[in-house]
Every structure is written in structure tokens, then in C-alpha cells.
Amino acid sequence: MKGKSVVALVPCPDYEGERVAGAVARGFELLEPEPLPTGKPVLLKPNMLRPSPPEKGVTTHPSVFSAVARFLREKVADLVFGDSPNGIFAPQAAAERSGLAAEARALGIPLADFETEEEVRNPSGSQNRRFVIARGIVEAGAIVNLPRLKTHSLTTITGALKNIFGAVPGKRKAEFHIKHPDVEGFSRMIADLNGLVRSRLVVMDAIRAMEGNGPSAGDLVDLGLLLFSTDPVAVDAVCCRIVGVDPLSLPLIRIAQEIGVGNASPDAIEIRGARLADHARARFAVPPRSLTEKIPGFLYRIAKDLLVAKPIIDDFLCVRCGECVKTCPTQPKALSQEPRNPRQGRGAMNPREYRGAMNPREYRGARNVPSAAPGGIPRYDYSLCIRCYCCQETCPEGAISVQDAPLGGIFRNRK
């Protein structure tokens, strides 16, 4: 990407509406972006990973969405919003549960079509020359990317670049996990998608970020920041530096810079507003890193058991809902669930007794999710597991975490 990228850092201590609105206005003042195009709808693209309430920190916070929408509505008449959650959930369900739908209704912003598929050619792609993406993306005149800063077991950090994977409808995402099971190939696919689906503006929700077992079951930490840019690579790179991660050590950010999606090098980014050093964290828990980033795909399956972290299930936290089995993209599936044995301890009890996890309202919008747990605790066949971590990302109870590989820590410590 030619020229310097600008990233504006604006402190914001919490999600109180007026404070967020003030921070958003300040961010756009610092950034000075070019006007958004007219004639086609401008799409607000939050992170709506799954139906989850705002306080869980899984989705873009509704106050950030609302503040950006109110600011842009004065300049753009036609706003829409949307995202494609994990394949077993409907976009409307994620929008409702996350609180985004209520804010959108109050502002008269409709939900875009993220379920109808359209095939789009990508002739300039470095690896992927075609994508199937949502009609709402195709019909948008510009995309305003509203990610939330979180950790991710596959890409380490999920931010502006990874948020664009939501352009791919539902279960279509599984095809890319199967085709690119290694982190290098998957990251190149995401970078290519960002080259096709360009973020015209990025507003990163880093007021309260997620560390540890992200992107859906980690711990929330107060960073107190909103980040603004026209370059998604620069935003992710600056976020990495804030949380103590070398951005160019992550394949996704490195590849995105290489193919011209944006800038990641410090000398190619101008930071405006707050000083990065004033907000950098000495410690931020990130998932175990894969050591197979440079291994070709055909060797990946051989090396993964020794070098790649694997998902594991906490039997005590598991409520046997079976969502992890449904979302597993491999055929045959790497997860299986045996019929529930009524003599099996916790399984003999009514699942609703377990923290309300089986209340149907907790799963509204989920497709084919039973109202009561039909089986035992799911078990892995690791020879079939491609380490995409879709199961860990989907688990509503945080019962799945990622365990470091046998040689992972040894090699990292030596490095």
C-alpha cells in the first residue's frame, strides 16, 4: 500500500452512550477520511459471531455501533448493517441477542441480506480467485468495518481483517477451513478476501477487549480505546503492538501487507490522538501459537499432532448441547456424541439445571438445536481434527479451550 496509513487512537473509558459518541466524533475529526460514496447503501459490518449478550464481549458493543451509525447518518442517507455468524445461527438471531438489532431499529437501519449467496471472481487474488459472498456485501457501495479486538485460536488476534470473513455466508465458511486447514493458507485466504471486500472505514471496539480463550469464551480486559483508520491492516498492526504481539509474526497481517491490502510496518503508520505507549499492555494472554506456519499443506496433517494446539472439552462445563458437533466442518466429523446414558452423573439431570444453558431462549435463532441435551459429552477423533477451532469458537458455555501441542512450548522457548 503506497503512502502512510493513519490510525487514530481515542481513549474511551466505558460504553456509556455520550462518552462513546464523543470519542467517535473525535476519532473521525482526527482521521479526516474522504466522504463515503452515495448511490448505493453503506454497510455497517459489526462482529456478530453468534447470539450473545453485549456484556459477554463476543460481539461489537451496541453503543459503538449506535455512535458510528448516528455520526454517519448525518452524511449518508442509506445505511444498512449485517454480518454472517457461525453457520448454525441466523443473522437476525445474532443481531437481536447482541443488542445491535434494537439500536438499528431505533435508527431505521435495515438488516442487509447475509443469507443469499453470490459468486464473485477475484482475479487479483494471490491464492483465492473466487469467493461466494453474501448479497448484502455485493450490493454495498462502501463497507464500514466495526470489529472488536479479541484473541483467536487460529489467527492469534481477530480484528479488522478477520472480521471481513463474515462476508462469507454461514456454512460456506466451513469450506475454507477444509480447503486451508493450516494457518498460512487460511490467513492468505482472509487476506485475499480483504483485497476483494475493501473496508472503506474501520472503527475498532477496543474499549473492552478479549484475551485468553477467544473469540467467544475469553476474559475481558479494559483497554479503553477506540481505533479509527481507512486501513484494516494498520488497525490490526497497532492493536497487536498495544497487546504486546509482533504484528509481522502473524501470517494474516504479514500476508495482507505483502499483497497490498494495507500497511503493518511502524514506519508506514502515522498514529494520531493518544500515544500508543500510554496504552500498551505488558501482559495480554494470547492462545498457543501454531509452529506449522511455514509447513506446506501436504505435510500439515503429519505435523499437527506434535506442533499444533488441539481443542479439548471440559466435562464439567459441557452441557451436551451438541453445537460443537454441528459446527465441525470435516467429513466425517472429528467430533461425535453418543446417546446420553441416564446413569451418567450430570447427564441424568435435567439440562436446564446447569446454569440455564438449555433454556431455549439462550439458543433462539440456532438451527436444529435441540431443546434438551440428547447425548453424552462429545469426544474428538484427533486424527480427523484439522485444528480450525470452529468448535471452540461456537461453544456457548466456554467448555472448549485450546491445549498447547507437546512440542509447542519447547520450540517457542528455544526461539
VOGU-3710 file (C-alpha; in Angstrom, 3 decimals, decimal comma):
1> mkgksvvalv> 0,000/0,000/0,000  1,542/3,304/-1,101  1,885/6,167/1,351  1,437/6,185/5,091  -1,680/4,864/6,759  -3,291/6,898/9,535  -4,603/5,289/12,719  -6,361/7,495/15,264  -6,315/6,351/18,902  -9,082/7,822/21,047
11> pcpdyegerv> -9,434/6,969/24,750  -12,912/5,954/25,907  -13,185/4,501/29,428  -16,502/2,662/29,079  -19,596/2,096/26,915  -21,692/4,972/28,261  -23,516/6,347/25,234  -22,499/10,012/25,310  -18,864/9,233/26,048  -18,728/6,789/23,126
21> agavargfel> -20,431/9,320/20,839  -17,871/11,964/21,801  -14,996/9,564/21,196  -16,408/8,624/17,782  -16,707/12,274/16,757  -13,135/12,892/17,915  -11,873/9,859/16,010  -13,350/10,993/12,727  -12,031/14,508/13,342  -8,500/13,106/13,743
31> lepeplptgk> -8,786/10,696/10,838  -10,250/13,162/8,308  -11,487/10,407/5,942  -12,754/11,107/2,448  -16,566/11,282/2,102  -18,327/7,958/1,652  -19,882/7,351/-1,790  -23,576/7,838/-2,415  -25,943/5,965/-4,703  -25,569/2,578/-3,014
41> pvllkpnmlr> -26,132/1,657/0,643  -23,237/1,988/3,068  -22,907/-1,249/5,043  -22,054/-1,188/8,749  -20,270/-4,514/9,347  -20,051/-5,325/13,089  -18,781/-8,578/14,552  -21,876/-10,756/15,168  -20,109/-14,070/15,800  -23,141/-15,654/17,470
51> psppekgvtt> -26,222/-14,734/19,518  -24,550/-13,396/22,648  -25,489/-10,535/25,024  -23,337/-7,384/24,968  -21,832/-7,955/28,399  -20,123/-11,151/27,203  -17,862/-9,148/24,881  -18,277/-11,572/21,968  -19,790/-9,040/19,555  -19,261/-5,382/18,712
61> hpsvfsavar> -20,845/-3,382/21,518  -24,181/-1,776/20,564  -23,133/1,642/21,895  -20,172/1,710/19,483  -22,414/0,608/16,619  -25,002/3,246/17,520  -22,474/6,073/17,849  -20,898/5,331/14,466  -24,307/4,933/12,823  -25,584/8,234/14,246
71> flrekvadlv> -22,444/10,050/13,132  -22,566/8,657/9,590  -26,318/9,087/9,200  -25,776/12,847/9,041  -23,584/12,324/5,974  -25,048/9,192/4,325  -28,763/8,717/3,784  -28,761/4,989/3,039  -27,267/2,845/5,815  -27,677/-0,919/6,269
81> fgdspngifa> -25,975/-3,346/8,654  -25,186/-7,034/8,845  -22,805/-9,930/9,318  -22,841/-13,678/8,838  -22,438/-15,502/12,171  -21,261/-19,050/12,654  -23,094/-21,441/10,325  -25,635/-22,765/12,838  -27,003/-19,314/13,670  -29,153/-16,920/11,662
91> pqaaaersgl> -28,002/-13,285/11,246  -31,250/-11,964/12,736  -30,756/-14,049/15,889  -27,226/-12,746/16,407  -28,369/-9,173/15,772  -31,183/-9,455/18,322  -29,230/-11,138/21,081  -26,232/-8,819/20,748  -28,386/-5,709/21,120  -27,426/-4,451/17,658
101> aaearalgip> -30,886/-5,005/16,154  -32,525/-2,762/18,761  -30,089/0,066/18,009  -30,581/-0,403/14,273  -34,378/-0,299/14,600  -34,182/2,910/16,632  -32,201/4,485/13,800  -34,229/2,975/10,963  -31,301/0,914/9,646  -32,379/-2,379/7,993
111> ladfeteeev> -30,569/-5,700/8,174  -28,823/-6,480/4,879  -29,133/-9,857/3,159  -26,368/-12,084/4,536  -28,005/-15,403/3,646  -28,332/-15,185/-0,153  -25,092/-16,276/-1,837  -23,400/-14,714/-4,841  -20,240/-15,936/-6,543  -17,675/-13,232/-7,226
121> rnpsgsqnrr> -14,452/-13,503/-9,200  -11,236/-12,286/-7,589  -8,692/-12,210/-10,445  -6,057/-10,349/-8,418  -6,122/-12,858/-5,545  -2,782/-14,349/-4,536  -4,421/-17,710/-3,748  -8,212/-17,492/-3,992  -9,562/-16,364/-7,383  -13,233/-16,709/-6,488
131> fviargivea> -15,402/-16,316/-3,409  -19,016/-16,961/-2,539  -20,108/-13,955/-0,502  -23,331/-12,506/0,874  -25,572/-10,414/-1,350  -25,523/-7,641/1,247  -21,783/-7,261/0,664  -22,146/-7,257/-3,118  -24,864/-4,588/-3,039  -22,976/-2,242/-0,701
141> gaivnlprlk> -21,394/0,902/-2,049  -18,929/1,020/0,838  -18,164/-1,028/3,943  -17,618/0,444/7,396  -15,841/-2,296/9,327  -16,727/-2,389/13,069  -14,632/-5,205/14,600  -13,973/-5,959/18,239  -10,455/-6,710/19,446  -10,251/-10,320/20,634
151> thslttitga> -7,882/-13,254/20,652  -8,412/-16,125/18,234  -7,045/-19,654/18,454  -6,213/-19,867/14,748  -5,086/-16,339/13,837  -3,970/-15,294/17,377  -5,700/-11,900/17,062  -9,052/-11,231/15,406  -9,705/-7,668/14,394  -10,471/-5,749/11,226
161> lknifgavpg> -9,037/-8,277/8,755  -10,647/-11,361/10,276  -13,996/-9,547/10,677  -14,349/-9,490/6,882  -14,674/-13,306/6,927  -18,272/-12,506/7,899  -18,809/-11,611/4,231  -18,945/-15,362/3,580  -22,419/-16,734/4,341  -22,948/-19,221/7,166
171> krkaefhikh> -21,821/-22,739/6,482  -19,798/-21,673/3,438  -17,099/-20,758/5,937  -16,535/-24,458/6,621  -15,396/-24,983/3,025  -12,484/-22,615/3,542  -11,462/-24,317/6,781  -11,383/-27,645/4,960  -9,525/-26,252/1,953  -6,989/-24,318/4,068
181> pdvegfsrmi> -6,536/-26,146/7,399  -3,070/-24,682/8,014  -2,795/-21,155/9,411  -0,687/-19,913/6,486  -3,216/-20,966/3,843  -6,185/-19,771/5,882  -4,521/-16,420/6,505  -3,786/-15,953/2,799  -7,447/-16,650/2,062  -8,551/-13,965/4,559
191> adlnglvrsr> -6,023/-11,529/3,089  -7,329/-12,211/-0,434  -10,894/-11,684/0,768  -9,887/-8,304/2,216  -8,381/-7,415/-1,138  -11,763/-8,115/-2,727  -14,032/-6,789/0,050  -12,375/-3,498/0,918  -13,025/-1,716/4,208  -13,618/1,941/3,416
201> lvvmdairam> -13,516/2,837/7,122  -12,568/0,869/10,238  -13,706/1,678/13,776  -12,254/-0,862/16,198  -14,022/-1,528/19,506  -11,132/-1,953/21,938  -12,799/-0,358/24,944  -13,039/-3,802/26,479  -11,008/-6,442/24,642  -10,998/-10,217/24,988
211> egngpsagdl> -7,867/-12,156/25,915  -7,209/-15,838/26,521  -9,773/-18,313/25,204  -11,169/-16,021/22,484  -13,021/-15,236/20,335  -16,062/-16,232/22,401  -15,026/-17,552/25,821  -12,050/-15,445/26,863  -11,631/-12,932/29,679  -12,487/-9,272/29,203
221> vdlglllfst> -9,831/-6,645/29,894  -10,226/-2,859/29,860  -8,121/-1,226/27,172  -10,271/1,904/26,985  -9,675/2,661/23,304  -11,419/3,183/20,006  -9,254/2,990/16,879  -10,072/4,646/13,542  -8,478/4,138/10,133  -9,088/3,591/6,443
231> dpvavdavcc> -6,561/0,708/6,538  -7,594/-2,571/8,248  -4,019/-3,891/8,256  -2,741/-0,814/10,075  -5,510/-1,048/12,693  -4,709/-4,702/13,411  -0,973/-3,982/13,495  -1,401/-1,148/16,001  -3,685/-3,320/18,155  -1,044/-6,050/18,159
241> rivgvdplsl> 1,557/-3,609/19,410  -0,805/-2,439/22,147  -1,226/-6,006/23,444  2,449/-6,948/23,063  2,306/-9,069/19,900  4,647/-8,520/16,949  2,150/-7,992/14,100  4,529/-9,214/11,400  4,906/-12,508/13,263  1,234/-13,226/12,472
251> pliriaqeig> 0,735/-14,722/8,991  -2,522/-12,853/8,363  -1,055/-9,389/8,940  2,222/-10,204/7,182  0,494/-11,596/4,085  -2,061/-8,767/3,957  0,789/-6,268/3,844  2,675/-8,306/1,233  -0,262/-8,378/-1,198  -1,029/-4,690/-0,790
261> vgnaspdaie> -4,128/-4,675/1,412  -2,530/-2,208/3,820  0,472/-1,245/5,942  1,739/-3,029/9,037  5,281/-1,671/9,458  5,638/1,041/12,137  7,364/3,450/9,755  4,376/3,212/7,369  1,764/4,131/10,013  1,052/7,569/11,423
271> irgarladha> -0,654/7,465/14,811  -2,819/10,419/15,772  -4,513/11,200/19,065  -3,376/9,246/22,113  0,153/7,883/22,372  0,444/4,161/21,763  2,973/3,803/24,590  0,438/5,164/27,078  -1,955/2,307/26,337  0,409/-0,620/25,714
281> rarfavpprs> -0,095/-3,618/27,990  2,818/-5,543/29,430  0,724/-8,722/29,535  -2,130/-9,894/27,358  -2,955/-13,603/27,268  -2,941/-14,997/23,735  -3,692/-18,583/22,619  -0,856/-21,043/21,899  0,729/-20,249/18,534  0,977/-22,844/15,796
291> ltekipgfly> 4,521/-23,841/14,818  3,482/-25,108/11,390  3,110/-21,751/9,677  5,870/-22,497/7,180  4,953/-26,134/6,651  3,303/-26,909/3,287  -0,301/-28,065/3,427  0,506/-31,649/2,415  2,753/-32,033/5,484  0,373/-30,253/7,835
301> riakdllvak> -1,648/-33,335/8,794  1,531/-35,205/9,708  2,991/-32,429/11,850  -0,139/-31,134/13,534  -0,287/-33,619/16,437  3,167/-32,605/17,664  3,247/-28,929/16,776  -0,339/-27,627/16,683  -2,513/-26,900/19,706  -5,661/-29,006/19,968
311> piiddflcvr> -9,160/-28,274/21,296  -10,214/-30,041/24,482  -13,574/-30,248/26,291  -14,073/-29,549/29,984  -16,523/-32,283/31,011  -17,801/-30,246/33,946  -18,689/-27,185/31,847  -20,115/-29,120/28,905  -23,940/-29,127/28,824  -24,070/-31,596/25,878
321> cgecvktcpt> -25,929/-29,260/23,557  -24,096/-30,695/20,542  -23,325/-27,344/18,892  -19,659/-28,255/18,555  -20,610/-31,424/16,638  -22,900/-29,494/14,306  -20,323/-26,836/13,507  -17,407/-29,237/12,872  -16,619/-28,819/9,136  -14,860/-32,133/8,480
331> qpkalsqepr> -16,491/-35,137/6,841  -16,529/-37,467/8,655  -16,756/-35,196/11,673  -13,908/-35,004/14,143  -16,462/-34,816/16,978  -19,086/-37,387/17,841  -21,745/-37,557/20,531  -23,015/-40,843/21,870  -26,627/-41,175/23,104  -26,953/-39,977/26,688
341> nprqgrgamn> -26,716/-42,610/29,377  -29,278/-41,783/32,084  -26,921/-43,191/34,718  -24,152/-40,818/33,650  -23,858/-38,400/36,569  -24,662/-34,909/35,317  -26,351/-36,297/32,204  -29,085/-37,880/34,339  -30,251/-34,474/35,491  -32,408/-32,014/33,634
351> preyrgamnp> -30,002/-29,959/31,470  -31,893/-26,801/32,423  -30,387/-27,162/35,897  -26,971/-26,314/34,512  -26,843/-22,541/34,703  -29,900/-22,220/32,459  -27,801/-23,290/29,490  -30,592/-25,292/27,907  -33,196/-22,549/28,168  -34,452/-22,316/24,572
361> reyrgarnvp> -34,216/-18,529/24,778  -30,441/-18,891/25,035  -30,453/-20,590/21,645  -33,057/-18,616/19,735  -32,133/-18,480/16,107  -29,973/-21,585/16,293  -30,787/-24,038/13,559  -31,609/-27,592/14,577  -30,514/-27,135/18,197  -32,480/-29,495/20,461
371> saapggipry> -34,442/-28,205/23,439  -32,809/-30,802/25,687  -29,363/-32,431/25,503  -29,832/-35,735/23,648  -26,362/-37,167/24,036  -23,298/-37,561/26,155  -20,234/-35,360/26,188  -18,815/-35,071/22,649  -15,470/-36,736/22,006  -12,739/-35,937/19,475
381> dyslcircyc> -11,086/-38,123/16,912  -7,930/-36,020/16,627  -6,820/-37,850/13,509  -9,767/-36,149/11,764  -9,465/-32,784/13,540  -7,973/-30,087/11,278  -7,428/-27,619/14,174  -9,759/-24,958/12,775  -11,171/-24,385/16,296  -14,697/-23,802/14,998
391> cqetcpegai> -15,942/-25,920/17,915  -14,161/-23,746/20,479  -15,442/-20,590/18,807  -19,031/-21,886/18,826  -19,337/-23,415/22,313  -21,856/-21,255/24,235  -20,568/-22,364/27,641  -16,844/-21,829/27,143  -16,353/-25,554/27,734  -13,820/-25,916/24,909
401> svqdaplggi> -10,334/-24,466/25,202  -7,105/-24,915/23,287  -4,283/-27,010/24,737  -0,713/-26,446/23,603  0,908/-29,127/21,450  3,512/-31,498/23,016  6,460/-29,771/21,340  4,896/-26,329/21,119  6,230/-24,835/24,308  9,688/-26,393/23,860
411> frnrk> 10,225/-24,856/20,427  8,819/-21,483/21,410  11,032/-21,275/24,495  14,114/-22,074/22,417  13,159/-19,414/19,911
//
